[in-house]
Structures are given as C-alpha cells and as structure tokens.
Amino acid sequence: MEEVDVEPTTTPIPGFDSNQKHLGFVWGPGDILVYETIYKASGGSAGGCPFVHEVRKDEDIYSPILRKLFNESHHIFVGLQRIREDLPSKNKKPQFVSISKNYRSVIRACMEELQQVAVYHNDSLGNTLLSLELIWNLCEVLFIDAAPAGSLVLHLLDWVRLHKADVDEKAREVLASESPAEHQAYWDVVISYVLQGRMDEARQVLVKQAALQPAARVMFKLLDNLLMKMPIFNPGETQTLTEFDVKWRHWREEVDHCLQDQSFASNRHLEDICKILVGDEDVLLEYKELLSTWYHFLVTRLLFSHPTVKPTELHYYAQSSMHMFLDTRSVPEPLDSILLAAFEFDIHQVIKDCSIALNNWWFVGHLTDLLDHCKLLQSHNLHFGSNLREFLLLEYASGLFTHHSLWQLAVDYFDHCPEFGRVYLELQIERVPLDTERKALKVIRICEQRQMTEQVRSICKIMAKKALRNNRLGSALSWSIRAKDAAFATLISERFLQDYCAKGTFSDLDLIDNLGPAMLLSDRLTFLGKYREFHRLYGEKRFSDAAKLLLSLMTAKIAPHSFWMTLLTDALPLLEQKEVIFSADQTHELMFCLEELTSGKSVPTPDKPMQDEDIETTKIELLRLALARNLAMAIVKEGTVEI
Amino acid sequence: CANGINAKYVSKKISKTRWRPVSSSSLQQPDIFATGSWDNEDNSISIWSIGENGVSSMDDEFEGDPQLLCEYKHNGDVLDLQFLDQDRIVTASSTGAVTIFRHHHNSQTLSVSKLWERAHHYPCNNAPCTGVVCNSPEIVTVGEDGRIMLFRADQEGVLRTIEKADSSAIHAVTFLRTTEILTVNSIGQLKLWDFRQPGNEPSQILSLTGDRVPLHCVDRHPNQQHIVATGGQDGMLCIWDVRQGNMPISLMEAHTSEMWEVHFHPSNPGHLFSCSEDGSLLHWETSSNTDTPSFLQGGRNTSIISRSAIAPAGGNQSLINAWLTGDSSKGHLETTHMLPSQMLSVNSLDVLGQCLVCGTDGEAIYVNRHVPI
C-alpha cells in the first residue's frame, strides 16, 4: 500500500462524539452510510442514536449551474473521441487547441453564471472554477500548443492578461475621471500596463501626464520612444530567434544607458518604469501588489530579462520567482504547487495534485483525456490494470452514475474506456431505478445498442413482472416480446387460459385477437391465439373451418394435455349439429384423442370428491355417444353416392 | 452552432416542449413556449420567451437565448404537456395525475388551477399518465393503466372513463374529429374511439401485419382528417388512412431507434417533423406540385418500404420514392437533419409558423426561428 500524500480531511458527523461511541459505516457507490453503534469507546454498550447519516464527497454534482458544465463538456468529449485516428498528429494540433478552448469557454460560461447568482451561493465554487480555468489555460499553452522559445513568452503573457482583467476596469475608471493624470490610481494603471507588456496602452495613458508637465516634455518623449521601440517577437515574420535576441539586447542597452545617464532621475515613477524595462527584480518586487501573484511576477520577469526563454528552462525561473515573491513563512497553496508542476512539465504531478485538491473527477478526467489524445501521457499502466486516462474517466463516470439524472452522460464515458468500461456499464446500468416505461425503454435501448443481452432480459423481466402484478397482460406480453423471453410469454398465456377456464370468456380480446407473428414466441401463446381463432370461427358459423382447427390443435400437439378435455367439450356442439361437420377420419382422430386422454386417467383417488368423478364420467360418456353417432352419420354420408 | 440553431442548457432533462398557440388571424411568430422536465428529483414546468418579434436580425448567431419567465414544481415526470388555451397548460404526470396550470401574464407566475390526482391508477398503486390532448374545454388523457379519461376543464369530476380500453399501455392520443380520438399502444395498435357511442369498445383497430412494434406517437394531418402519421420503437414512420382499413399507406425508415414525436406542420402540411432517441430531428418535406404530398398519394398498393431516409450528419439528401407502382406522378421527398450530430435523445419537438423548438436528454433546448417552410 502506498503512502498517503496528504493528511486525509476529517468530516465531523453532527451529534456524534467519537470519544463516546464507535461509528459503523458501509460504502455506497458514491457515498458512505454512517451510523452510531451501541458500542461504547470504553467497552460495554448502551442505547444508540436512531439516525443514519449519508456522507457524500461530491456536492458539486448537484449544483444546477455545474450541471451545464457536465452536459456541455460531455458533448465536447464525445466529439473529441470521434476525431479520426489516421491523421498525423501535426495536423491535429489546431483541432486539439480548439477543443481545449471549447472546454475553457464552457468553464468560463459557468463562472459568469455563478457570478450572477453569487449573492446567494457560496463563492468558493466560483473561485474553484477560476483556478481550474487558470490551470487548464496554462496546460494548453505549455503542453497542447507547446509553444517554442520566443512565442512562449507571448503566450504566457496572454495567459496572465486573461486572468488579470481588473487592469482594464481601473483604466476605464481613471480615464473617465475629470483629470486622469491626477487620479490616485493613475500611476498604478500605467505601471500595470507596463508589467503586462501592453506598451501601446501604457503610452496612451502616459500622454495624459505628459500634457500636464510641459517642462518635462523631453523626458516623457524619451520614455515614450523607448516604450515604442521595444522589440516583440513575431513568429509569423521571417525573423529568427537569434535576430530578435540581438535586437532586443540592443534596445535593452539603450534603456540601460538612459538609466545610467539619470535621464529620469527627476520623476520617480518614470525611473521605476525604466528600471522595470531593464528587468530590475527589486523594483518589480516593490510592485508586488500590482502583480498580485508570483506567476505574474514570473512572466513579467521573463518578458524583460529572458524573452527568448526555452520551455525547458522555465522551471528554474518559476521556482526562483515563487521563492522571491512569496513570503517564506507562508504555506504554498495547492494552486501554486500545481502551477509549479506545470512549469516543470511534470504532467503526472499536475494531474495528481489536482486530483487531491478537487472533490470530483471532472477536471482531471477531461484534461487527462485531452492530453492523452495529444499523445503527451506516457502509457504506464497502473497497478490495477488500466492506464491513467481510463482510470480517471471510470471514476468520473461512476460518480455520474450515482446522480439520478446525469447517469445518461456516464454511458458515453464508459463506451470510451476500452479496458473496463463495458464491465462497469453492465454493473451500473442494472441499478438505474425504473419508475416509468419510458425510462425503462431508454435503458433497454442503451443495452441493446451495446449487445448487453443479459441486461436487456433482466430489465424486460422486471417490467413484465410489474405489469403482470398490475394485471396488465398486454404490457407484460409486449415486454416479453422485446426480450424474446419465451418462458414469460408462456406464463402470460397460462394466465389467460386460467382466466378463461374460471370465467368462461376471454379477457383482453384486443390483445389475443391481434397477436400477429408474436404468437410464435411460445407454444402456449400460439395455442392461445389459435384457440381464440377457433372461437371466432365458431361465432362466424364457419363450422368446418372451426372443426379442422380444433382437431389440428390436438393432433399437432399444440394444445397442452390439460386442456384437451376442454377442447373435446368444445367439440360437442359441433358433433351435435344436424349436418355432419366432422368427417369419418376426423371423428376417428377425435376418438383416438379421447382414448389417449382417458387411458391416462388412473384409479380414482380417494381425495377426489364423488361429484367431480361423476361429472367427468358423464362428460366422457356424452362425448363417446356423440362421437359414435357422428361417426355413423359420417360413414353414411361419405358412403352415399348421388345418383 | 450548426444550421443556425443554438443550444440553451437548462440543467434538467426536457421531456416535452410546446409553443403557446398564436391566434390564427395574426401573422405573428410564436414567442412563448413551455417545457416539462423528467428524471429529476424535482421536476418542473417552465415558461420561456424568445424575445420580441419584429426585431429580427439578419445575423442568426446573435438572436437571444430563450429567457426563463417562470417555473413551477411538478410532481413526477412530465410525460405530456399541452396548451389548453393562451393561459392554461395541462400536464400528464408519471404519478398518474393530470394538472391544469395557469400562467399569469402580469406577474409572470404559474399556479395550479386544477388537479386530478389519481386520474390513472392500478388497483394498488399509481399508473403513469402518458398522454393528454385538449380541445378546449375538453381534455382527454391516456395512461399505462389502459384507461381513457375524459375531463372538462371547468368541472371537478370525470366526465367519462373508458375502462379496460387497452390491455397494454397506451402511449399517445390525438383528436381525429371533435368526438373521435385515436390512441396508440405498446403492442403496435391504433385504436379509434367514438365518444358518441357508449361502451368500452373501440370503433376500429388498425395494426401492421408484420411485427407489432410498440407505437409511441401519433399525429393527424391538419387538413385531411383521415390521414394519420405514427412512429414507434423501430424508428419507422408510418402514414395511415383510417378509412382504408388495416394497412398503412406507406412505411419509411426514419430513425435508428424509438421515434418519440411526430408532427405535421399545422399550416404547411407538406412538411413533417420527427424526433428520436437516436438524437436526430428530421424535417420531411415534399416538393411535388400537387397539394397532397407524395407519401399520401399511395393507391391500393400499400406498405412499400422506401430506401433509407437517414442522411449523413449535417447533410441534405434528396430521395425519390418509388411508392407508386402504377402512378406516373413522382413525388419528391427530402429529409434534412436539423440538429448537430452526436446528441443524446431528442424527446420532444413542436413547430408553429417558422419556429421550431425541441428538448433533449442532454439537458438542452434548441430553438430555430427560420425553419424553411
């Protein structure tokens, strides 16, 4: 068993004192049931509390706003899986980046919606989503887009700018005021722009100040010039990285010169800006508040000291930035270690840390799946047989299955776990509660599409039994047909026949009359259909057809033996008709059937009441007489020759 | 978004969507629709608005999302939903209850106006009420208990009950004439009922001769009252002529799994819409010159199965149907997919004027305001 990375969190159970009593528990699919036992901690037992507590790890799954996240990301996930495998990875990169952006926009949409209802909701969810988007964005920049040196800093700048949107707000406020240059946040705005590498905006705002101090015009012009001339790497141009490096160093020397010349000595702010441009870390650290995070500090540092940084060198700067920026006494937040792991290109560590910090598997599942598609994960198998991607997806989907509604999404996730997905699905799908026929139909459809015949059968059987219990024979039959369950169809037919014997008429004629090819599902069902047909023919006075059918029911062995007596009794009125219906041969066959039936009858048992015996014997006597008479008439009729 | 259709995620699986009726004299497009949810711990019915009409922008992308006007808790899954009139909505619940809700326009709230709690039941427990259809003030409901119930919106009690109407579950109902209804059930039968006749027997039973596949939806042609379309478990679209006896006029392969709803367009009946468990919504249109669409021109030769009408995702495919073995007029049938591919089941659709609304198991509503009619 591996060591635990972090201390597990404790959840106090209300009304329970662990010093007094022992706690009992049992695992559920996504939660634990906990109860107070009668056993005291100190030994002995006493009366217990009657409550059972349900402890759930993942509350987020029940948030209505997050549900949109689950649904939309499911759509993106399924689309991702269907990207064709045969294209070379090079062509797929833009597709993967666009999918990554899709995921992120879904997170952002949820965040915005949460902000709108922030008054009533706990804000921690919004903050979590913010961090998730931050991490995902960084992973996209570093892993999926995999920007090379030169573009790397630019992408990181975009990343920082996206997550530090308050600068624009402040700027708007300042510029909208009466005298922007005298606004107390004025210099904050200028410096924030510079820190984010937004030189044009910085220059525009600086102009306001320059207008106020015509005497220092030369100084402002100089700074404006420097800001304008700052080289920015353009990956589209033919300029190589080295050329850019040379240009940049030139420019930096120029800025350094200005510093040495004390050109900006008279204005502290302008001098600070100049020092920032040169990458003076002490000055940068003075503006900690404006930077607000160590990773902003990192990116600014890189922009002004190492704009051609290579991805492999990132981690060194990241670590040093974090140490420089953060108070050495403070404990690093989970977010910080995750970002650091990302800068170190340690994907597995990122995933691991995220898994620990978050309480559901949505984020790591989808991110790992995307990274796996980009072929960035080494496929080392975990102890329990599947790889990391599959493990995380299985966990996520299993969590979804515990939700009364989101279980449908989980099916697609299981589909795309080649190793264990099917087994998980088979086990989970049978436990979905089936309150209505419509829900059962959807579940069955899911099983049928995946050739899970066992599950189909068992679900149909459950529904058929329910229907039978409510005396809905038609519904029960329709379920048996769906499952191709001959045994159940036989059961239903037996019910019909019992009803007939008890009441003398058929119930649910609309069903039996219209069985169609379903009749062939079971012998008993076929008999039922044919027997009803016999009654119909009799009712329509098509006696010879009825007779033929009746006979065939017995001779073709479709009718169960127990029913032969009833059939023969039904034959009586046909035998008693004035005209001969049964031919001689047919009569012989009837007699044979009667003999077969009566020869099987053994010595009358003592517990059979005398009346029954009498009725039976009378019936048989009547039949024998009728058959004999009919035989006689038939022979005469057939022997007669018309002259 | 594909085909000018946007998804609105609503955090509940949608079982029914219906446009609020617009008066036939006005040329307005519908702007309000109602939805019902299912499979949730708390289900609800909701009223949505798609914004002002007359302010149509050429740019499809920027038309507003549906806005939620009001919502009300609903006991049990909403298995069917119909507008009784401009202000009232009737719902059929999986608890067997039939409820009339009133929409108060001024305060934008909903309230329960009437409730028949055990409209459908078994001897010992509740039976889901699966279908409801109205012809104000009359309301007809059907359920898994095989009963047909007739109510009046202004009366407390039940007007009429047809007990043991069916030995299997009745899945849907529609009015054929003011006194006649048509029901479909889970053993693949269409049954005609005439309310003028007493007793519990249908006046006619129609079904396919082959496999009796459960039928889930039925809709009547708006102008020709004897023409009816049905869809069922196998995803086939059947067109019937109820005068003609036992056989459908035509059978078309439409979907790869259950067809949940089928609708003729109320004012352009040459167009038909169907939606299915397989996640697709098909728009069927005929482009023959005659008034009757080709799939209705079948002669005595019936039940000719056409080639597959399933189009590849996002594409159009025109189809020339060889129904009419003796008939020279070749009707032309086109089917179009109206939704992006890879969706979960589309449970419901409604079409009025040029607007189409549908709801899915992916907890999303789709509205299309420019259906090509």
HADDOCK unambig.tbl for C-alpha pairs under 7 A between the chains (distance, minus, plus):
assign (segid A and resid 64 and name CA) (segid B and resid 11 and name CA) 5.48 0.50 0.50
assign (segid A and resid 65 and name CA) (segid B and resid 11 and name CA) 6.89 0.50 0.50
assign (segid A and resid 67 and name CA) (segid B and resid 11 and name CA) 5.45 0.50 0.50
assign (segid A and resid 68 and name CA) (segid B and resid 9 and name CA) 5.82 0.50 0.50
assign (segid A and resid 68 and name CA) (segid B and resid 10 and name CA) 6.95 0.50 0.50
assign (segid A and resid 68 and name CA) (segid B and resid 11 and name CA) 5.69 0.50 0.50
assign (segid A and resid 71 and name CA) (segid B and resid 362 and name CA) 6.02 0.50 0.50
assign (segid A and resid 71 and name CA) (segid B and resid 363 and name CA) 6.95 0.50 0.50
assign (segid A and resid 404 and name CA) (segid B and resid 39 and name CA) 6.91 0.50 0.50
assign (segid A and resid 404 and name CA) (segid B and resid 40 and name CA) 6.52 0.50 0.50
assign (segid A and resid 405 and name CA) (segid B and resid 39 and name CA) 5.64 0.50 0.50
assign (segid A and resid 405 and name CA) (segid B and resid 40 and name CA) 5.82 0.50 0.50
assign (segid A and resid 436 and name CA) (segid B and resid 94 and name CA) 6.82 0.50 0.50
assign (segid A and resid 436 and name CA) (segid B and resid 128 and name CA) 6.87 0.50 0.50
assign (segid A and resid 470 and name CA) (segid B and resid 122 and name CA) 6.15 0.50 0.50
assign (segid A and resid 472 and name CA) (segid B and resid 167 and name CA) 5.74 0.50 0.50
assign (segid A and resid 472 and name CA) (segid B and resid 168 and name CA) 6.08 0.50 0.50
assign (segid A and resid 473 and name CA) (segid B and resid 167 and name CA) 6.08 0.50 0.50
assign (segid A and resid 473 and name CA) (segid B and resid 168 and name CA) 6.78 0.50 0.50
assign (segid A and resid 474 and name CA) (segid B and resid 167 and name CA) 4.55 0.50 0.50
assign (segid A and resid 474 and name CA) (segid B and resid 168 and name CA) 4.07 0.50 0.50
assign (segid A and resid 475 and name CA) (segid B and resid 167 and name CA) 6.78 0.50 0.50
assign (segid A and resid 475 and name CA) (segid B and resid 168 and name CA) 4.16 0.50 0.50
assign (segid A and resid 475 and name CA) (segid B and resid 169 and name CA) 5.90 0.50 0.50
assign (segid A and resid 475 and name CA) (segid B and resid 186 and name CA) 6.79 0.50 0.50
assign (segid A and resid 478 and name CA) (segid B and resid 186 and name CA) 6.56 0.50 0.50
assign (segid A and resid 478 and name CA) (segid B and resid 187 and name CA) 5.92 0.50 0.50
assign (segid A and resid 508 and name CA) (segid B and resid 167 and name CA) 5.66 0.50 0.50
assign (segid A and resid 511 and name CA) (segid B and resid 167 and name CA) 6.64 0.50 0.50
assign (segid A and resid 516 and name CA) (segid B and resid 209 and name CA) 6.62 0.50 0.50
assign (segid A and resid 516 and name CA) (segid B and resid 210 and name CA) 6.93 0.50 0.50
assign (segid A and resid 516 and name CA) (segid B and resid 212 and name CA) 6.99 0.50 0.50
assign (segid A and resid 517 and name CA) (segid B and resid 210 and name CA) 6.62 0.50 0.50
assign (segid A and resid 517 and name CA) (segid B and resid 211 and name CA) 6.11 0.50 0.50
